[in-house]
Amino acid sequence: MKYPCSGIILSGGLNTRMGGKNKAFLSVGNQSILHRLYNTLQGLFAEVLLVTNDPLQYLSWDLTVVTDVFPIRSSLTGIHAGLFHASQSHAFITACDMPFLKKELIRVLLEEIEPKWDIIMPVTKEGNQPLCAIYSRRCIRPIERQLRNQEPKILKFFPNVKVKEIPEVRLRSADPHLISFLNINTPEDLIVSEKMVSGVADHGR
């Protein structure tokens, strides 16, 4: 079953801690992170978009590639671009460095979509997870107002919209070890992820 919702992958960071390498193309378990994410999202969503400032890198991929509308390099700008170009009323948005994102966890968020909510966001003991969340296209205008004020912080516009928080206990029903939220920021993270694929690492959080 494909949901009437867009799937959006953000790929626009500087990746300084990875030596400037594009994290989307890093290999985890003999597959690039982008390949793993795309396989997860394309099985769930009516469309899959990728937001990047370097679209030429993705010419060989069978997905829609879009670029930022605002000339501010930030995750919020990517969220805005994804929503701006999405054909559906809602979009699930994820960063390009989350190789273990589980369909079951995404479904937990999708089940909470209602007209009264603008954002459906997981919250774990480590905090809010705005880069693994569902956004309504109604967020476009408040995001634009914020970006025009040169404010790139994602959570800054949340008081202006209606947010449904999904608690950790609910998330663990779909992803017991919360591995969906593990991201790759450093070479050490990549080593740990490879061990997880081979079953060597401890998955507990």
C-alpha positions in Angstrom: 0.0 0.0 0.0 1.3 3.5 -0.9 0.1 6.4 1.2 -1.1 9.7 -0.3 1.9 11.4 1.1 5.2 12.5 -0.4 8.5 11.1 0.8 11.4 13.6 0.9 15.1 13.1 1.4 17.2 16.1 2.4 20.8 15.9 1.0 22.4 19.3 1.3 24.8 19.5 4.3 28.4 20.4 4.2 29.5 17.0 5.6 32.6 18.5 7.2 33.0 15.7 9.8 33.0 13.2 6.9 35.8 15.0 5.1 33.4 16.6 2.7 32.1 13.3 1.4 28.4 13.1 0.4 26.9 11.1 3.1 24.1 9.9 0.8 26.6 7.9 -1.2 28.4 6.3 1.8 28.0 2.5 1.8 26.4 0.6 4.7 25.9 -3.1 4.2 27.1 -2.9 0.6 24.4 -0.4 -0.2 24.6 3.4 -0.2 22.5 5.2 2.4 20.6 6.8 -0.3 19.7 3.5 -1.9 18.6 2.1 1.5 16.4 5.2 2.1 15.0 5.2 -1.4 14.0 1.6 -1.1 12.2 2.3 2.2 10.4 5.4 1.0 9.4 4.3 -2.5 7.5 1.3 -1.1 5.4 3.7 1.1 4.8 6.9 -0.7 3.1 8.2 -3.9 6.2 10.1 -4.8 9.8 10.4 -3.6 11.7 13.7 -3.9 15.3 14.5 -3.1 16.3 18.0 -2.1 19.9 19.0 -3.0 22.0 22.0 -4.1 24.0 19.7 -6.4 21.5 17.9 -8.6 24.0 16.7 -11.1 25.2 14.1 -8.7 21.8 12.4 -8.9 21.2 12.2 -12.6 21.3 8.4 -12.6 18.7 8.1 -9.9 15.0 7.4 -10.8 13.6 10.0 -8.4 12.6 13.6 -8.7 15.4 16.0 -7.7 14.6 19.5 -6.6 16.6 22.4 -5.3 16.2 25.1 -2.6 13.9 28.0 -3.2 15.6 30.2 -0.6 19.4 31.0 -0.9 20.0 30.0 2.7 21.9 26.7 3.4 20.0 25.0 6.1 17.8 22.0 6.8 14.8 24.3 7.1 15.4 25.5 3.6 15.4 21.9 2.5 12.2 21.2 4.3 10.6 24.2 2.6 11.9 23.1 -0.9 10.5 19.6 -0.4 7.1 20.9 0.7 7.0 23.5 -2.0 7.6 20.9 -4.7 5.5 18.1 -3.2 2.3 17.1 -5.0 0.7 15.7 -1.8 -0.8 17.6 1.1 1.7 16.0 3.6 5.3 14.9 3.3 7.5 12.6 5.4 10.9 14.3 5.6 14.2 12.6 6.5 17.9 13.4 6.4 20.1 11.5 3.9 22.3 10.0 6.7 19.8 7.6 8.4 20.6 4.2 7.0 18.3 2.2 9.4 15.1 4.0 9.0 12.3 1.5 9.4 9.0 1.4 7.5 7.2 0.4 10.7 8.2 3.6 12.4 7.2 5.7 9.5 3.8 4.0 9.5 3.3 5.0 13.2 3.7 8.6 12.1 1.4 8.2 9.1 -1.4 6.8 11.2 -1.5 10.1 13.1 -2.2 12.3 10.1 -5.3 14.4 10.8 -6.4 17.8 9.4 -5.8 19.4 12.7 -2.1 18.6 12.8 0.6 20.5 10.8 3.5 18.5 12.0 3.8 14.9 13.4 7.1 14.6 15.1 8.8 11.8 17.1 10.2 12.7 20.5 12.8 10.5 22.2 14.8 10.9 25.4 17.4 12.5 23.2 15.0 15.2 22.1 12.8 16.3 19.2 13.4 14.5 15.8 12.3 17.1 13.2 14.3 15.4 10.5 12.3 12.3 10.7 8.8 13.8 10.8 5.7 14.5 8.8 4.9 18.0 7.7 1.7 19.5 6.1 2.1 21.9 3.2 0.4 24.4 5.5 3.9 24.8 7.0 5.2 26.5 3.8 4.0 30.1 4.7 5.3 30.1 8.3 8.6 28.7 7.2 8.9 31.4 4.5 8.2 34.1 7.0 11.0 32.7 9.2 13.5 32.3 6.3 12.8 35.9 5.2 14.0 36.9 8.6 17.2 34.9 8.1 16.3 32.5 10.9 17.3 28.9 9.9 16.5 27.0 13.1 13.8 24.3 12.3 12.0 24.4 15.7 11.7 28.2 15.7 8.5 28.2 13.7 6.8 25.3 15.6 4.9 27.7 18.0 3.1 29.0 14.9 1.7 25.6 13.8 0.0 22.7 15.4 2.4 19.9 16.4 1.6 16.3 17.4 4.4 14.8 19.4 4.8 11.0 19.2 6.3 9.7 22.5 9.2 7.3 22.7 7.0 4.5 24.1 4.9 4.6 21.0 7.9 4.7 18.7 9.5 1.7 20.4 6.4 -0.4 19.5 7.6 -0.2 15.9 11.3 0.2 16.4 12.3 -1.3 19.8 15.9 -0.1 19.7 15.1 3.2 17.9 17.7 2.5 15.3 15.7 4.6 12.8 17.2 7.7 14.5 20.9 6.6 14.2 22.6 8.9 11.7 26.1 9.0 10.2 28.1 12.1 11.1 31.6 10.8 11.4 33.8 8.0 10.1 33.4 6.3 13.5 29.6 6.4 13.1 30.1 4.6 9.8 32.2 1.9 11.4 29.5 1.3 14.0 26.8 1.2 11.4 28.8 -1.5 9.4 29.0 -3.5 12.6 25.3 -3.2 13.2 24.6 -4.5 9.7 26.8 -7.6 10.5 25.1 -8.0 13.8 28.2 -7.3 15.9 27.3 -4.0 17.6 24.9 -3.6 20.5 21.7 -2.0 19.2 20.4 -0.8 22.5 19.7 2.9 23.2 
